[in-house]
Amino acid sequence: MRTTLAAAVTRGVAALSRIAGRGDGSVIGGRVGMMIDPALLTHLAGGRRMALVSGTNGKTTTTRLTAAALGVLGPVATNSYGANMPAGHTTALARAGDTPYGVLEVDEHYLGRVLDETGAEVVALLNLSRDQLDRAKEVAMMAQLWRDALQGRAITIVANADDPLVTFAAAGHPRVTWVGAGQRWYDDSWVCPECGGAIKRADADGAGEPQIAGGGGAPDADWRCTGCDLCRPSPQWTITGDSVVDPTGGRHQVLLELPGRVNRANAATALAVAAHFGVSPADALPRLAEVASVAGRYARVQRDGRAVRLLLAKNPAGWLEAFDMADDAPTLLAVNARGPDGLDTSWLFDVDFSPLRGRRVLITGDRAHDLAVRLSVNGVPFEHVPGLRAAVATVPPGQLEIIANYTAFQDIRTELNRVT
Ligand SMILES: [Zn+2]
């Protein structure tokens, strides 16, 4: 009775907040519902088979792809708006009503608690890397937190074999499905989280030569700790070209609307989670191909003869991935440093912008000047523009790729949605 009331209040408050123009209302709705029934998330999760998705980057997209794959079996509850803490989860489940399945994106810090409260049977771990400096935990601490949270649980873990921190967090668990999901960002895992020894990665050709700082190797290069046994587990799911190879050796071409290898990797993770629930890649893939945009990302919007595509990048690893996702076309970079972005832009110096050399680069945003300094140091020529409209006017008809951090992304998304 209390749960029914709390769920109704959650939906009602969230709807009111949305009508009042205060975002999608997930957080406030869930908070009020949990005041009425502190165990509301547990009660709402009961009776559903649940999967969780966590990691520094790619969780919103992977959650969306996983929900699409599980859709083969029936209705799926999911927090598609990216509210990824318990209040958001509560609202997502309250809104969905009775569904046999649920897939939730979970903030890294809340993984243990959300596992406790939802009784999820599968957890997908994507990656761990440095994030907003003023908020996030140091990454090795995060990996330890995950490891502690996962130990002793009767769950299946779907984990990225290419991330040493993820491997450390999942290693030793009796049921891990490893995915060769890749890692382009090496700079948080040169040191073994287990023993403090040096981690060495094979060259792109697999010859086993150790690599020097700076990255640039294959995203799925072999790696091992020089001081202990921690090494890249042999993945059951791998990516080869535009295909995913399943644990039986079956090869499936992955045709996605979403760009880049990183999204094929997200798809591989989604397929591995879906396989746990009994969905075959052949059944899931057509559903994945239908996902064209995720929370305003990826979709191309026509504007004055330019096909504008907006990519979100919130931290150094995310920027590297975005360079891979963006086509070789004029590119607008937009950086702000407002509350949700973190006020400190020193992370710009963690990102190697050299992949943009040879592309026409435009910059904008509150902290465009920080970006200007960084690009100068990196030897990437750029032009400063006041905003989206000027950027569109500056580039010739054709593609315009935009890579933006959080509030810059929201600003540009709002402007793109505005009918002029
Ligand atoms: Zn080690």
Residues whose N, C-alpha, C, O or C-beta is under 5 A from the ligand:
A	BS01	ZN	C192 E194 C195 G196 G197 C225 G227 C228 L230
